[in-house]
Amino acid sequence: MRFGIAATSRVTGNILRTLVAEKAAEQGVRLAEDATVCYGVGQRGTRVLNGNCSAQNKLEQARALQEGLGPGALEVVTDVPTPFVPLLSRKIVHSRGRDIGVVLEAWQMAPRMAAGSDFFTKYVPSVREFRTWIYRKRHLGTYEKVLRRPEVFTRLGRNFANGFDFSKLDNDSVPNNLKDICVRAISVLDLDFGAVDLIQRADGSYCVLEVNTAPGVSDAHRAVIQQLANRVVRWAANGYPARGANGQG
């Protein structure tokens, strides 16, 4: 079995490759040489899992999610809002939230674009943030981003550099409406699997930020990527079905 792994995701992609090989050997499943698992690098053809993973850039993805999820996704802004509301500036190519800029007044949009930003989204106040892994219509697991090191919290964004770590939630404690919107996000983007980043508003509703098609994991957070590896092996054992064919593979 081949793996198409994005250059920025080689560590995690190779973890997935190893786990798939181990699980296949354990279960006696033969992995076809012409089957491909795409981890951040898409590919067309038969026996391809997640072949559409690089079909859209971040702006195209944001627009597709906005169209498919409505208020369940970030609102992309192309013109100056009237009345003006706080915005976040983003780049089409980004990782770990390093591209995020805050726009508090209308005049700041032009200089942000001059500084390299590609588009804007409306700022959504939130109380919690999650990363949920989905394989086809199945929930594999959910992590919450928790502030562990407040002394390094210096900028916008819940990421490791800003003091946040992933905390695994018990699957039974994850609300169904959170799982449902993540399943819908994967479907909207025509993906087989992905890690959905989303926030929870004060009223309890959810807003999808983006879908990661090659999410990274640390050694301490391998539980969900093991679940993904199990699904890849099951896909192989079932004859590499396309989505919707013979169940979900």
PyMOL commands that set and color helices and strands:
alter all, ss='L'
color gray80, all
select helices_A, chain A and resi 7-27+58-72+106-114+150-152+160-162+171-173+176-188+219-221+223-237
alter helices_A, ss='H'
color red, helices_A
select strands_A, chain A and resi 2-5+36-39+48-49+76-77+87-90+101-103+119-122+128-135+138-147+164-168+193-200+206-212
alter strands_A, ss='S'
color yellow, strands_A
deselect
rebuild
show_as cartoon
